[in-house]
Amino acid sequence: MAGSTSLIDICVPLSALIAQRPEAIAVFLRYKMLCVGCVIGPFHTIVNACAEHWVEQTDFVQALERAISGGPAPN
């Protein structure tokens, strides 16, 4: 996203992201990513998780940002 500051640091371990931003849990579940509570969470980042689950990282990060900022979730 050119010209904007992301609310998400894609290099933070998933367990830290989820602990700091519990509203992110719904996004992980909507994308059918079972990262919430996973033992790899302290070691994986958004980059790793998107690659492992074949999820488009840009779309996923945008969905996380909407959830964190209180925006509507896509259908």
N, CA, C and O of each residue as an XYZ file, in Angstrom:
300
protein
N       0.844     -1.173      0.000
C       0.000      0.000      0.000
C       0.889      1.236      0.000
O       1.374      1.668      1.046
N       1.084      1.769     -1.126
C       1.954      2.928     -1.267
C       1.341      4.140     -0.580
O       0.151      4.426     -0.706
N       2.203      4.840      0.150
C       1.755      6.075      0.763
C       0.981      5.908      2.053
O       0.482      6.890      2.604
N       0.869      4.671      2.552
C       0.153      4.481      3.801
C       1.015      3.673      4.757
O       1.928      2.955      4.349
N       0.705      3.808      6.030
C       1.413      3.065      7.051
C       0.549      1.890      7.459
O      -0.623      2.052      7.799
N       1.140      0.707      7.423
C       0.406     -0.494      7.774
C       0.237     -0.600      9.284
O       1.133     -0.235     10.046
N      -0.900     -1.095      9.702
C      -1.149     -1.377     11.112
C      -0.513     -2.701     11.519
O      -0.419     -3.015     12.706
N      -0.079     -3.472     10.529
C       0.410     -4.827     10.738
C       1.893     -4.900     10.426
O       2.344     -4.425      9.384
N       2.644     -5.499     11.335
C       4.051     -5.813     11.080
C       4.095     -7.281     10.670
O       3.884     -8.163     11.502
N       4.369     -7.547      9.397
C       4.310     -8.910      8.877
C       5.447     -9.794      9.387
O       5.474    -10.991      9.103
N       6.383     -9.213     10.137
C       7.522     -9.973     10.662
C       7.371    -10.346     12.138
O       8.257    -10.985     12.705
N       6.273     -9.958     12.757
C       6.012    -10.295     14.156
C       5.541    -11.752     14.223
O       4.769    -12.183     13.367
N       5.987    -12.509     15.212
C       5.467    -13.881     15.359
C       3.943    -13.874     15.517
O       3.376    -12.984     16.150
N       3.305    -14.865     14.940
C       1.837    -14.922     14.969
C       1.291    -14.953     16.388
O       0.265    -14.335     16.670
N       1.960    -15.660     17.277
C       1.459    -15.723     18.656
C       1.442    -14.335     19.296
O       0.531    -14.018     20.060
N       2.438    -13.510     18.993
C       2.469    -12.142     19.525
C       1.381    -11.286     18.888
O       0.716    -10.510     19.574
N       1.201    -11.425     17.580
C       0.160    -10.669     16.877
C      -1.212    -10.987     17.467
O      -2.002    -10.084     17.745
N      -1.486    -12.268     17.653
C      -2.792    -12.685     18.165
C      -2.982    -12.229     19.608
O      -4.086    -11.845     19.994
N      -1.918    -12.267     20.409
C      -2.018    -11.808     21.800
C      -2.271    -10.303     21.871
O      -3.038     -9.838     22.713
N      -1.621     -9.542     20.982
C      -1.758     -8.090     20.983
C      -3.031     -7.624     20.291
O      -3.598     -6.591     20.647
N      -3.472     -8.380     19.315
C      -4.631     -7.994     18.495
C      -5.608     -9.162     18.372
O      -5.685     -9.774     17.306
N      -6.353     -9.492     19.424
C      -7.253    -10.645     19.376
C      -8.307    -10.558     18.273
O      -8.857    -11.580     17.862
N      -8.590     -9.355     17.794
C      -9.547     -9.214     16.696
C      -9.026     -9.872     15.417
O      -9.796    -10.091     14.482
N      -7.748    -10.186     15.366
C      -7.164    -10.861     14.204
C      -7.598    -12.323     14.114
O      -7.540    -12.920     13.039
N      -8.029    -12.896     15.224
C      -8.409    -14.310     15.245
C      -9.481    -14.601     14.198
O      -9.384    -15.595     13.479
N     -10.483    -13.763     14.106
C     -11.572    -13.986     13.148
C     -11.058    -14.018     11.714
O     -11.572    -14.767     10.883
N     -10.049    -13.210     11.423
C      -9.500    -13.174     10.064
C      -8.781    -14.487      9.766
O      -8.960    -15.058      8.691
N      -7.973    -14.969     10.703
C      -7.302    -16.252     10.497
C      -8.331    -17.353     10.244
O      -8.152    -18.176      9.346
N      -9.387    -17.369     11.018
C     -10.407    -18.404     10.855
C     -11.171    -18.256      9.540
O     -11.498    -19.253      8.897
N     -11.455    -17.016      9.138
C     -12.162    -16.798      7.871
C     -11.341    -17.306      6.697
O     -11.897    -17.802      5.717
N     -10.032    -17.185      6.789
C      -9.146    -17.668      5.730
C      -8.794    -19.146      5.907
O      -7.957    -19.682      5.181
N      -9.434    -19.793      6.870
C      -9.235    -21.210      7.154
C      -7.777    -21.534      7.497
O      -7.252    -22.595      7.156
N      -7.153    -20.583      8.179
C      -5.777    -20.752      8.654
C      -5.859    -21.111     10.137
O      -6.381    -20.338     10.940
N      -5.353    -22.262     10.487
C      -5.478    -22.760     11.851
C      -4.295    -22.341     12.718
O      -3.795    -23.124     13.525
N      -3.865    -21.121     12.545
C      -2.690    -20.593     13.251
C      -2.983    -20.260     14.707
O      -2.069    -20.231     15.530
N      -4.231    -20.012     15.029
C      -4.604    -19.642     16.393
C      -4.387    -20.852     17.295
O      -5.047    -21.880     17.141
N      -3.453    -20.720     18.239
C      -3.144    -21.806     19.156
C      -2.160    -22.832     18.620
O      -1.829    -23.788     19.323
N      -1.691    -22.660     17.410
C      -0.741    -23.610     16.817
C       0.609    -23.513     17.529
O       1.034    -22.422     17.910
N       1.276    -24.643     17.708
C       2.567    -24.653     18.394
C       3.661    -23.950     17.588
O       4.707    -23.617     18.145
N       3.446    -23.719     16.298
C       4.418    -23.028     15.455
C       4.226    -21.503     15.534
O       5.073    -20.750     15.052
N       3.139    -21.053     16.128
C       2.823    -19.631     16.222
C       3.940    -18.737     16.737
O       4.108    -17.626     16.233
N       4.710    -19.185     17.724
C       5.802    -18.329     18.195
C       6.945    -18.168     17.187
O       7.798    -17.293     17.341
N       6.955    -19.009     16.166
C       8.054    -19.005     15.206
C       7.656    -18.507     13.823
O       8.500    -18.014     13.075
N       6.367    -18.633     13.477
C       5.892    -18.217     12.157
C       5.449    -16.766     12.162
O       4.963    -16.248     13.168
N       5.625    -16.127     11.027
C       5.134    -14.766     10.801
C       3.987    -14.830      9.804
O       3.644    -15.907      9.315
N       3.402    -13.698      9.507
C       2.356    -13.646      8.477
C       2.915    -14.135      7.144
O       2.239    -14.849      6.404
N       4.137    -13.750      6.846
C       4.773    -14.183      5.590
C       4.803    -15.705      5.525
O       4.409    -16.295      4.520
N       5.273    -16.340      6.598
C       5.353    -17.802      6.637
C       3.981    -18.453      6.537
O       3.786    -19.396      5.771
N       3.033    -17.942      7.316
C       1.695    -18.533      7.361
C       0.989    -18.430      6.015
O       0.356    -19.388      5.573
N       1.091    -17.283      5.365
C       0.453    -17.127      4.053
C       1.063    -18.082      3.041
O       0.348    -18.673      2.232
N       2.372    -18.235      3.081
C       3.033    -19.165      2.154
C       2.601    -20.604      2.436
O       2.318    -21.358      1.505
N       2.549    -20.987      3.702
C       2.180    -22.354      4.077
C       0.729    -22.691      3.721
O       0.416    -23.830      3.374
N      -0.148    -21.692      3.809
C      -1.576    -21.918      3.576
C      -2.022    -21.480      2.184
O      -3.213    -21.518      1.873
N      -1.090    -21.072      1.358
C      -1.400    -20.632     -0.010
C      -2.416    -19.494     -0.016
O      -3.363    -19.495     -0.802
N      -2.207    -18.531      0.864
C      -3.083    -17.368      0.983
C      -2.344    -16.157      0.435
O      -1.168    -15.954      0.739
N      -3.026    -15.353     -0.370
C      -2.427    -14.129     -0.913
C      -2.150    -13.169      0.242
O      -3.073    -12.704      0.911
N      -0.880    -12.881      0.466
C      -0.463    -12.083      1.616
C      -1.073    -10.687      1.621
O      -1.513    -10.215      2.669
N      -1.108    -10.026      0.488
C      -1.651     -8.664      0.433
C      -3.115     -8.644      0.856
O      -3.517     -7.783      1.638
N      -3.917     -9.576      0.353
C      -5.331     -9.653      0.716
C      -5.498     -9.940      2.207
O      -6.348     -9.354      2.877
N      -4.668    -10.856      2.710
C      -4.756    -11.234      4.117
C      -4.410    -10.059      5.026
O      -5.115     -9.799      6.001
N      -3.344     -9.357      4.715
C      -2.937     -8.199      5.521
C      -4.014     -7.114      5.474
O      -4.298     -6.482      6.491
N      -4.608     -6.897      4.316
C      -5.684     -5.902      4.222
C      -6.870     -6.305      5.091
O      -7.487     -5.459      5.738
N      -7.185     -7.594      5.104
C      -8.288     -8.069      5.949
C      -7.949     -7.890      7.430
O      -8.813     -7.508      8.220
N      -6.703     -8.160      7.811
C      -6.277     -7.938      9.193
C      -6.390     -6.462      9.566
O      -6.863     -6.120     10.650
N      -5.954     -5.603      8.665
C      -6.016     -4.159      8.934
C      -7.454     -3.687      9.088
O      -7.741     -2.856      9.950
N      -8.366     -4.208      8.262
C      -9.789     -3.848      8.404
C     -10.315     -4.292      9.757
O     -11.036     -3.549     10.424
N      -9.956     -5.505     10.162
C     -10.439     -6.021     11.446
C      -9.895     -5.204     12.607
O     -10.629     -4.893     13.545
N      -8.646     -4.863     12.553
C      -8.019     -4.111     13.640
C      -8.553     -2.676     13.708
O      -8.707     -2.116     14.793
N      -8.828     -2.095     12.555
C      -9.330     -0.722     12.553
C     -10.841     -0.652     12.762
O     -11.409      0.438     12.837
N     -11.483     -1.798     12.854
C     -12.924     -1.826     13.107
C     -13.759     -1.723     11.847
O     -14.965     -1.486     11.917
N     -13.127     -1.900     10.690
C     -13.854     -1.851      9.429
C     -14.675     -3.105      9.193
O     -14.508     -4.099      9.899
N     -15.553     -3.068      8.213
C     -16.407     -4.233      7.931
C     -15.612     -5.377      7.307
O     -14.680     -5.154      6.534
N     -15.990     -6.582      7.649
C     -15.376     -7.768      7.051
C     -16.014     -8.021      5.707
O     -17.217     -7.814      5.544
N     -15.224     -8.473      4.729
C     -15.826     -8.804      3.420
C     -16.711    -10.024      3.540
O     -16.530    -10.841      4.443
N     -17.652    -10.153      2.651
C     -18.574    -11.304      2.675
C     -17.887    -12.562      2.279
O     -18.512    -13.622      2.246
